[in-house]
Amino acid sequence: YKPTGVTFPATATYHDSCSGLRELGVFVQPRALLGEVDGLTMKPLEGNDVCCGFGGTFCVKYPAISNAVVSEKAAAIERTGA
């Protein structure tokens, strides 16, 4: 699939889905798709392969750990300037 005529003049970053990355090996595909959007500048995300702390029931069972992990993920996103 190649989007044609799609334009979005912005800066973005991408956090990989834990299960998509680890279980299915999805890495190149979303980046390739985003790379086809005219005007979109992608910034690499430090720790893109690190859990965001919010998947499944983890955030319910371990809220303190989840909040710490998601806080670091949010800080990494902010550092990209996206």
C-alpha positions as CSV (number, residue, x, y, z in Angstrom):
1,Y,0.0,0.0,0.0
2,K,1.4,3.4,-1.0
3,P,-0.6,6.4,0.0
4,T,-0.6,9.0,-2.8
5,G,-1.2,12.7,-2.3
6,V,-1.1,12.3,1.5
7,T,0.5,15.4,3.1
8,F,0.9,16.2,6.7
9,P,3.4,18.9,7.5
10,A,4.4,18.0,11.0
11,T,7.1,16.3,13.1
12,A,6.2,13.0,14.7
13,T,7.8,10.1,16.5
14,Y,6.8,6.4,16.8
15,H,6.5,4.1,19.7
16,D,6.5,0.4,18.7
17,S,3.7,-1.8,20.0
18,C,5.3,-4.3,22.5
19,S,3.5,-7.3,21.1
20,G,3.8,-6.2,17.5
21,L,7.6,-5.7,17.8
22,R,8.4,-8.7,20.0
23,E,5.9,-11.3,18.9
24,L,5.3,-10.3,15.3
25,G,8.5,-8.6,14.3
26,V,6.7,-5.5,13.1
27,F,9.3,-2.7,12.8
28,V,9.9,-1.6,9.3
29,Q,6.3,-1.6,8.1
30,P,4.9,1.4,10.1
31,R,8.1,3.4,9.4
32,A,7.8,2.7,5.7
33,L,4.2,3.8,5.7
34,L,4.9,7.0,7.7
35,G,7.8,7.7,5.3
36,E,5.4,7.9,2.4
37,V,3.6,10.9,4.0
38,D,4.8,14.1,2.3
39,G,5.9,16.8,4.8
40,L,6.1,14.5,7.7
41,T,9.4,14.5,9.5
42,M,10.0,11.5,11.7
43,K,12.2,11.8,14.8
44,P,13.7,8.6,16.3
45,L,12.3,7.8,19.8
46,E,14.9,6.8,22.4
47,G,13.8,3.5,23.9
48,N,11.2,2.9,21.2
49,D,11.5,-0.8,22.0
50,V,11.0,-0.3,25.7
51,C,7.6,-1.0,27.2
52,C,5.3,2.1,27.8
53,G,4.0,0.6,31.0
54,F,0.4,0.7,30.0
55,G,-0.3,-2.6,28.2
56,G,-2.7,-5.3,29.3
57,T,-3.5,-5.4,33.0
58,F,0.0,-4.4,34.0
59,C,-1.1,-0.8,34.8
60,V,-3.9,-2.1,37.0
61,K,-1.9,-4.7,38.9
62,Y,1.2,-2.5,39.3
63,P,0.1,1.2,39.1
64,A,3.2,2.7,40.7
65,I,5.6,0.9,38.4
66,S,3.3,1.7,35.4
67,N,3.3,5.4,36.2
68,A,7.1,5.5,36.5
69,V,7.5,3.7,33.2
70,V,5.0,5.8,31.3
71,S,6.5,9.0,32.8
72,E,9.9,8.1,31.3
73,K,8.3,7.2,28.0
74,A,6.5,10.6,27.9
75,A,9.8,12.4,28.7
76,A,11.5,10.5,25.9
77,I,8.7,11.6,23.5
78,E,9.1,15.2,24.6
79,R,12.8,15.1,24.0
80,T,12.2,14.2,20.3
81,G,10.6,17.6,19.8
82,A,7.7,15.9,18.0
